Amino acid sequence: MLFRSKQLDVYRENLAKLFAPKTIQYLYVPDEASLNDLRDQYIKNFASGGLLKQLAFISSRDTGILDYLSVRNNLYINGHSKNTDFLPEWLNNNSPILDQPAATLDTMQRLYLQFYRGLMGKKRYLLLSGRAEVFDPQVTRAFLTEAHRALQQTDSCLLVLTTDQSLLSANPQNAWKQPPVLSLNTLVK
């Protein structure tokens, strides 16, 4: 048991070195099938490394948003951070949108809600998977700019699984043309 615990500690340390806090990491895959495979593999790796509770998911398809709950209840579903300075004005404590049913949100607002829900729950890793072509480049750029701003006030890291090479070209310091293998055996060596 002690050996397993030490392995998990080493795994977590090495993962934290790969994906530094306050950053957005861009992990490239050539097509949607590969993107789905990598997402599923990373989820399994986080689970086997004992980090599933430190992982938040962001997706345009499988949002995990409960439409019958208010935006506020969805935002706080993973817990409540004392620091809410990273929240944008439309999600601050005085915003009337917080009391609306989450079903009223558009697709982009739903992505933002998932992102901020992860930060409110103090998740260390936020895994965004989805095709870049779902949104036009300006909308994507606005989201990533806002995510970068918010991440600077947290200890979280946003992992963007993408088929869009232009994101890697625009962010070479955090670009992975070959996403790292996150298996327990690989990161503990």
WOGI-V777294 format. One record per pair of residues at least 24 apart in sequence whose C-alpha atoms are under 7 Angstrom apart, sorted by the first residue. I is the first residue (numbers start at 1). GAP is how many residues later the second one is. If there is no record, write none. Layout:
# WOGI-V777294
<<I,GAP> <I,GAP>>
This chain:
# WOGI-V777294
<<7,181> <8,41> <10,178> <11,38> <11,173> <11,176> <11,177> <14,173> <19,138> <20,137> <21,134> <21,135> <21,136> <22,129> <22,130> <22,132> <22,133> <22,134> <22,135> <23,125> <23,128> <23,134> <23,135> <24,124> <24,133> <24,134> <24,135> <24,150> <25,133> <25,134> <25,135> <25,149> <25,150> <26,133> <26,134> <26,135> <26,136> <26,142> <26,148> <26,149> <26,150> <27,133> <27,134> <27,135> <27,148> <27,149> <27,150> <27,152> <28,133> <28,134> <28,135> <28,137> <28,148> <28,149> <28,150> <28,151> <29,133> <29,134> <30,133> <31,132> <32,99> <32,131> <35,126> <35,127> <39,90> <42,140> <45,137> <45,138> <45,139> <49,135> <54,69> <54,70> <54,71> <55,68> <55,69> <55,70> <55,71> <56,62> <56,67> <56,69> <56,70> <56,71> <57,69> <57,70> <57,71> <58,53> <58,56> <58,57> <58,69> <58,70> <58,71> <59,52> <59,69> <59,70> <59,71> <60,47> <60,51> <60,70> <66,36> <67,34> <67,35> <67,36> <68,33> <68,34> <68,35> <69,32> <69,33> <70,28> <70,29> <70,30> <70,31> <70,32> <71,26> <71,27> <71,28> <71,29> <71,30> <71,31> <72,26> <72,27> <75,38> <75,41> <75,42> <76,41> <76,44> <78,39> <78,43> <79,41> <79,42> <80,40> <80,41> <81,39> <81,40> <81,41> <86,64> <86,67> <123,33> <124,31> <124,32> <124,33> <125,31> <125,32> <125,33> <126,31> <126,32> <126,33> <127,31> <127,32> <127,33> <128,31> <128,32> <128,33> <129,31> <129,32> <129,33> <130,31> <130,32> <131,31> <131,32> <132,30> <132,31> <132,32>>
